[in-house]
């Protein structure tokens, strides 16, 4: 069950309607992109660091500011920075049509 204290971070859906398995990508990315350290701690306790890393790397979303992306990659997930393509995560990068 997702704590109601995360409603501010998971703003586009009601936390009461979220399912930890079905909505894992949404929950993981929203918390990494917008959550506090306490929120991130809950995330890692709930999903485990490897699952969080896997979702972040294999299912990127363009929701991150550059600073949130760098923080997630370097400080939280300890991923090799040069291997990830910022444009797949950076919300300010324009998407190409077609």
N, C-alpha and C positions, 0 to 999 in steps of 0.2 A: 504494500500500500504506500502511496506517495503522500508524504506529510503535507498538511495544508499550509505549513509555513513556506512551502516552495511555490505557492500560487503566483507570487510576484515575478518569479523567474520563468514559470511555465504559463505565461499570461494568455496564450491563445487557446487554451483548453482548460476546462475545470479539472483540478487535480483529482476530484472524486471519480471522474470518468476515465482517468488514465490507467492503463494496465502496464505493469513493469516489463512484461515480455513484449507485448504488441507494440508499445510506444517507446521502446528502448532508444531508438535513434533520436527521436525528438527530445526525450528527457536528457540523454547524455549530451547532445550538442547544446541545448539551451542552458544547461547548468555550466558546462565548460565555457560557453560564450558570455554568460551574464551572471552566473552565480557567485556567491561569496565563498570564502574559504570553508566555512561551515557547510555550505551546500555541496561543495566539491568533496569534502570529507564524507558526507552522507552518500554521495554518488559512488565513490570508490568502495565504501563499506557494502553498499547494496549490490553493485555489479562486479566488483573486483577490478583491479587496475588493468589486467590483460584484456578483459571485455571492453572496457572504456577505450583503451588504445586501439583495439581492433575496429570498433565502430568509427572512431575518429579517423583512422587511416583508410579503411575500406569503403566508407560511406560518407564522404565529405559533404558539408553543406555550406553554402555561401551566407553565413550569418555572423561571421567574426569580424570584429575590428582588427586591425593589424596588431595592436597591443594585446588584445585578448588571445589572438592566434599565437603570438610569440610566447605569451605566458603559459598557455596550455601546452605548447610543444616543448618548451625548455624547462619550465618549472614544475609542471604537474605530471606530464607524461614521459618526460626525459627521452624524447624521440630525436633521432638524428635530423637536425634542422634542414640540411640541404636536400634531403630526399623527398620532402613534401612540396607540392606546388601551391604556393600561396594563393594563386588565382582561384583555386577550387574552394577556398574557404573565405576569402576576403569579400565582404559585402560591398565594398566600394569598386570592385573590379566589374566592368561591364560584361554582361553575358553576350555571347555571339549568337545571332539568329541562325537557325538551320544547322 
